[in-house]
Amino acid sequence: MAVSQSVLLKWLRAAGEPSRLRLLGLCADAALSVCDLAQVLAQSEPRVSRHLKILCEAGLIERSRQGQWVHYRLAASAQAMSFARGLLAQVERRDPVPLGDRTRARAVSMPDTGEPAAGEQSRLGRTLAGFATASGLIAPLGAVLVVGVHHPQLLESAAAAARECTALAPSRRAAQAASAFAQQRGFACRVVKAASAEGFSAADIARAGSFFDAVILDHPASGGEALARLLAEVRALMTPAGHLWIFERYESLENAHERVVEHPLARLRRLLGAAGLYCERLSPIEADGEHVLAAVSRVDAARPGQLGVGATKSAGPLT
């Protein structure tokens, strides 16, 4: 699959810029729109479009239309794909830039139909919903809050179990998709859009209401002390008998760059305890190559909860 020197130089020039290398990595993971990519990179759509044009002209990525959206993905050419994946393989797996990009991309890329973008995500959604139902997310509940709408099956399970359902979506597109999914499936849920795609803020949590019997964190895209702040915020909204379900990717809870490495399961259990939540069940879930930690906890009356060490309450993004 060798290519000429001129083609190789064209590829290197196209990929050899920070934003375009990030875009190449994102398009290698999934097909995303300019709107999605602009939110992930926190750049304007015209600027991102210019970078995408360069990558397209070089033959590294290609455009495809999905409904009313134009999406960008890695080029199907074997040579271009081999070059791009080989280049991206040189990036440290736990580099915070691509890790953050992938986390934000998952949060904003929910399709307009409300269904997950790929079959494996749909299967994972069903598995997570099954875990929630089996561990106590059943009627009759008064009010439930879903933070994150990455898996619409969780949203549907929450609405079926509660009298009132409220969801916090990370972006306008995700909010529209969640509302469309609810309408299509015939269940009621109030969907609130977060103020920023960077994450859910204390102000977003406050807008959702208070006194929830159940809270579901569906891939909140938070790690470390940011997750501790998010847990503290939602804990304050829960009834004394409230339960919390959290579904977070294994990699988001890894902390390999810290001096003392803590296992993700132990870390999640510790964060829940620090927020005043007693972990009743913690289980790794794997579906089609994706690894998720699923946990259910209840309000611990003996422990009022506290923010993580060094963390302070803030209305800023919880990411």
N, C-alpha and C positions, 0 to 999 in steps of 0.2 A: 504493500500500500504506500510505496514511496511517492513523493511529489517533487516537483521541480523546485529549485532554490528560490525562484521568483514567487511561487505560491507560498512557500514556507515563510519568506520574508513578509509577504502581505498579511499572513495570519498573525505573525509576531507583532507587526505594527498595530494591527487592529486590537489585539488582546493586551498589548503592553501599555495600558492606561488603567489607573485604579478603578474608575467607575465601570469601564468596559469589562474588566476582569470580573468584577462583582456581578455584572449583568450576565456574563457568560456562565458563571456558576449557578445563578438563579435559573437560567433557561435550560441548563443541564438537568435540573431537578424536576421542572414542571413547565407547562405552557402557561405563560402569564401575559396579561395585557399591559399596555403602556401605563395605564392608571395604577395597576398593581405595582409595577416596577418602580414608578415614581414615588409611591407611598413607602415602599421598602427602603429606597435609597434616600428618601427625604429630599428629593430634587424635583425641579419643575418638569412637567410632561414634555415641553419642547426640548429641554436639555437632554432628557432621557431618550427622546425620539432621535436626536442627532447621533447619540452613541449607538443606538440600535441600527440606524441606517449604515453606519460604518461597519458594524459586525455583519450585517446582512450582505453588504456589497463585497465583503471579504469572503463570504460563503461559509461563515462559522455558525450563523443562526438563520432561521427562516420564519416567514410569516404564515399564519393560517387563520382562517375565519371560523369562529365558533359562535353561531347566532349573530348577535349585534356587535360582538367584540372581535377585534383582531388580536391574536395571541402570538407570542414569539417563543420559539423553542430551539433546541440544538439542531443544527442541520442534519439531514438524514444521510448525507454522504459519508461513506465509511471512513474515508481519509480525514475529512474535517472532524468527524466525531471522535476518531482515534486521537487526533492532535489535541482537541479541546479537553477530552477526559484525561489524557496523559498530562496536560499542563495543569489542570485542576488537582490532579493527584499529588502534585508537588507541594500543595498548600497544607500546612499543619491541620490535622483533623479538628483540633480544638481551638483553632484561631478564632478569637472573638468576633471578628468582622464577618466571615461567612456564616458562623453560627448564628449571629444576630440576624443576618439577612434571611437565612432559612426560616428562623422562628417567625419573623415578621411576615414573610411570604405566606406561610401557612395560615396566618391569622387573616390576611386580606384577600386570599385567592379563592374564597368560597364561590362557586358558580351561581349564576342567576337563577337556576332551577331550584336551588336549595339543596340539591343532591351533591355529595362529594364528587370531586373531579375524577377519581379513579375507582375501579372496582374494589381494590384492596382497602381504600379508605372507607367505603361503604360497609365492607365486612367488619372492619375495625369498629366502626360506629355501632353496628349491631352488637358486637361483643361488649363494648363499653356500656351500652344501654342495658344489656342483660346483666352485667355485673351490678349496676345501680339498682335495678329492680330486685335482684336476688338478695341484695344487702339492705333492703328496707325502703326503697323509693316507691312506695305504693300508697294508694288512697286509703283513708282520707287525710290529706294534708291541707292546711289553710293556704299558705303562700310559699312559693318557691322562687329562688333567684338563680338564673343560669348566667355565669360570667364567661363569655366566649361562646361562639355558635359554630365552632368548627365541625362538629358532628351533629347534624340535625336530628338524628335518632335520639340523642340525649334530650334535646329540646322537646321532642314529642313525648318521651317517657315522663319528663317533668310535668308537662301540661296535663297528662293523663292522671297523674297522681295528686294534683293540687287544684284547689278552687281558683287560685290566681297564679299566673305564671308571668314573670318578668325576665327579660333577657338583655344582657349588655353585649352589643356587637362592636368589634374593633374598627369598623369602617362603614361608610355609607353603603357600599356594595354588599358587604356581609349583612347589614341590617335589612336591606331590600330583599336579599336572598332568604333570610330567616323568615321574614314576613310572608314572602311568596310561598315558602314551604308550608308554613302554618295554614295559610289559606287553602292550599292545594289539599292538605291532609285533613282539613276541617277542624282544627283546634285553635283555641284563642290564646294569644300570648302578646303581651306588650313588649315591643322591642325598642331599646334605647341605644342610640349610637354614642360611642365614646368620643370625647372631645378631640383626641389625637390618636393616630394610628400607632404611635410609639408605645401605647399601653393604657391600661385602665388606671385612672387617677382616683384619689380620694373623693373628688367632686363627682366623678361618674358614679361611684359606689353610692354616694349620698343621694343622688338623683333617682336611684333605683327604688328607694323606699326604706322600710325598716321592719323588724320583727318577722323574719322569715323562718318557717319551720324547716326548710331545707335549702341548702346552697350547693350548687354544682359549679366547680371550676373546670371548664373544658379547655385544656391546654392554655392556661392564662399567659403563657409566654413570659414568665417571670422566673428568675433564679436567685438563689442566695437571699440576701437581705431584702431584695425587692419582693420576693415571694413572701417573706416574713411580714412585710408591711401590708401586702394584699390580704394575707390571712388575718391579720389583726383588724383590718378594716371590715371585712365581711363578718368576722366573729362578733363585732360590735352590733351587727344588724340581726343576729340570730336570737330566736326565742330560747328560754332556759332549757327546753327539751330538744333544741334544734340539732340537726345532723348536717354534716358537710361531706360531699364527695369531691375528690380531686383527681383529675386525670392529667398527667404531665409526662412528656417524653423523658425517657431515661437520660438522654444526653444533656437535657436542660438542668439536671440535678447533679451532674458531674462537676467536680472542682479540682481537676488535676493540676492546676497551676498553683494551688495553695500548698503551703508547707506541709500541713497535715491533711492527708487525703481521707475523706469521709465517704463511705459507701452511700450511693443514692438512696437506698432504702432507709438507712439509719438517719440520713440527713432529712428526709421528708418527715420521718417520725419525730425527729427533734423539732423541726419547724412547726409542726402541728401542736406539739406540747407547749412550745413557747407562746403560741397564740391562745392557749387556754382550751385546746381541743384534745380529747382523749382518742387515740387511734384504735379503732375496734378491729379493723381489717386492712391489711396492706398486701397487695398482690401484683407481681409483674404480669403484664399481659403482652403477648406477641401475636400479631396477625399480619401475615404476608410480609415479614421482614421489618415491621415497625414495632419498636419496643416502648411500651407505656407502663408507667407505674400508676396503679389504681388504688385509692385508699378511701375508706369511709371512717369518719370520726364523729364524735358527739361533743356537745358543750360539756366541759369539765367544770362543774360548779366550784370545785376546790381550788381551781387555778384560774384566776380572772383573765390571764393572758397578758402578754407584754410584747413590745416590738423587739425585733432582733437586735443583737448587740451592735451598737453604733448606728442604728437606724432611728430616724425621727419621722413623725407624722408629717406628711406633706401632701399638697394637692397636686404635686407633679406626677408624671407617668410612673406607674408601678412596673417597670421593666428592668 
